Amino acid sequence: MADRLFSGASPEKVAEALASLVDFQEEGMHIADLIWMVEDDLIPHLMRYELPSCQGLFNSPLEEGAAYGAEVALEWNQGVTNWQVSPGGATLEELCCKALCKLFGLGPDADGTVLYSGTYANQQAVYMALHHWAKKAGFDFSERGLAGFQDPSRLAVVVSADAHFSLKHAVRFLGLGEGALIQVPVDDKQRMDVGALKRILGELRGTRDVFCVVATVGTTSTGAVDPVGEIAEVCREEGAWLHADGAYGLAYMLVPEKTQLFEGLEKADTVAWDPHKQMAVPIPNSVLFARDRELFKPLALFSDYWNRVDAPGPNPGLKSIPSTRPFAALPLVCSIRHQGLTKLIERLRSPLEAIRGFYDILREHPDVDPLHEPDTGILCYRVKQEALDPGEVDRLQEHIYRTIQRKGKRIVSVTRLGGKPALRAVAISPEVTTRSLVNTLSEALMIAGAFR
Ligand SMILES: Cc1ncc(COP(=O)(O)O)c(C=O)c1O
């Protein structure tokens, strides 16, 4: 088990092991027996994110300060909707959001709201963009919804071809449908092609209403950072809302060598961020920032018994829809305070350097094609074999992925780039080093050698 990421058991075996846990009975059980049951039946099948061979996921093991904050949040089981439910919790969340805005250089009027996931943050951003568009059209979206637009089928959200699928969820959930999502191709660095963006916006003029453009600052498949400053300029000319999806990538803005990639981020109307990815804090932990706190106003709903209009004290629950809210700000605050910014930045930098070192090795490697220069902590590559035809080379990547996955000792992931399968190495935790990435490559090459 020492070097295994998890037991390696099949889905059937895992379900078999867990069956007794969900065998709800009239009588309870002694806590010692319960602990024994969980440790024996469940823990072996959980994933160990702390191992250097965990190279395909966005999950990280907890940092010590984060673990302490999580313990306190758990012990007190605080909901942090408003002052009434937790004076300290609500106030800390508000202060934390303001401090994070400052950390990311988002401007004095910016604010944030803590959410359950990047998916919801993206959805709320598109919702806020719709509100803004409706306001320009002279009506209140809260009251009239999509029916307020003269022709809702004209509404469009423009994203890069590599945008996260949560944007698809967003347009589905908001009643716009997938037809509202228009993709812009990426350039050879896998970033949104701004020339193509301008061309597409020009083509859409007169037939579609592009109310929102999404820049992904750290794409899921390659970690590429779309040129957010240039996209902001295009949005300003078009009068479109700019949402920056930094669920994965935003943290790297804190690493000085990478800050320049995010130039212009402060011009975005909304920015999504997932500390529960590389910040080593418990899931869930996501934040949606807005350029101006006033932009959160459409989310404020008051009631007679809860979130009353005249209630005293801070009320984070008025900036997003969840009513009961976890005290996710505490582990994040504790982790940043415990490490200090210097150590935090070192921690974030380390996987970036691991991926960069890996890229330098792959560039010289005769049997591998790196598919892009890494902007952040992800690198996609393809294993080559001269003797194979192109279709077989495609199958080889999938075969390597599946074989590694089956063994349960390493995780690498697979994606499609330019329509072809590619292996995808992800470094999230500082445990992942160039050496551990090379070890995975060696295994991939061994599997390739035995292919056919
Ligand atoms: C760029 C990007 N946006 C959004 C998301 C969705 O975030 P979550 O998994 O927290 O819902 C992800 C998740 O990987 C992501 O990489």
Ligand as a Chemical Component Dictionary entry (heavy atoms), coordinates in Angstrom:
data_LIG
# 
_chem_comp.id                   LIG 
_chem_comp.type                 NON-POLYMER 
_chem_comp.pdbx_formal_charge   0 
_chem_comp.three_letter_code    LIG 
# 
loop_
_chem_comp_atom.comp_id 
_chem_comp_atom.atom_id 
_chem_comp_atom.alt_atom_id 
_chem_comp_atom.type_symbol 
_chem_comp_atom.charge 
_chem_comp_atom.model_Cartn_x 
_chem_comp_atom.model_Cartn_y 
_chem_comp_atom.model_Cartn_z 
_chem_comp_atom.pdbx_ordinal 
LIG C1 C1 C 0 -10.699 26.349 -15.408 1  
LIG C2 C2 C 0 -11.711 25.669 -14.546 2  
LIG N1 N1 N 0 -12.902 26.263 -14.354 3  
LIG C3 C3 C 0 -13.859 25.718 -13.586 4  
LIG C4 C4 C 0 -13.643 24.508 -12.965 5  
LIG C5 C5 C 0 -14.736 23.912 -12.124 6  
LIG O1 O1 O 0 -14.383 24.009 -10.790 7  
LIG P1 P1 P 0 -15.030 23.033 -9.702  8  
LIG O2 O2 O 0 -14.433 21.682 -9.990  9  
LIG O3 O3 O 0 -14.588 23.611 -8.408  10 
LIG O4 O4 O 0 -16.489 23.056 -9.899  11 
LIG C6 C6 C 0 -12.425 23.847 -13.144 12 
LIG C7 C7 C 0 -12.186 22.543 -12.513 13 
LIG O5 O5 O 0 -11.253 21.860 -12.770 14 
LIG C8 C8 C 0 -11.432 24.445 -13.941 15 
LIG O6 O6 O 0 -10.255 23.859 -14.161 16 
# 
loop_
_chem_comp_bond.comp_id 
_chem_comp_bond.atom_id_1 
_chem_comp_bond.atom_id_2 
_chem_comp_bond.value_order 
_chem_comp_bond.pdbx_ordinal 
LIG C1 C2 SING 1  
LIG C2 N1 SING 2  
LIG C2 C8 DOUB 3  
LIG N1 C3 DOUB 4  
LIG C3 C4 SING 5  
LIG C4 C5 SING 6  
LIG C4 C6 DOUB 7  
LIG C5 O1 SING 8  
LIG O1 P1 SING 9  
LIG P1 O2 DOUB 10 
LIG P1 O3 SING 11 
LIG P1 O4 SING 12 
LIG C6 C7 SING 13 
LIG C6 C8 SING 14 
LIG C7 O5 DOUB 15 
LIG C8 O6 SING 16 
# 
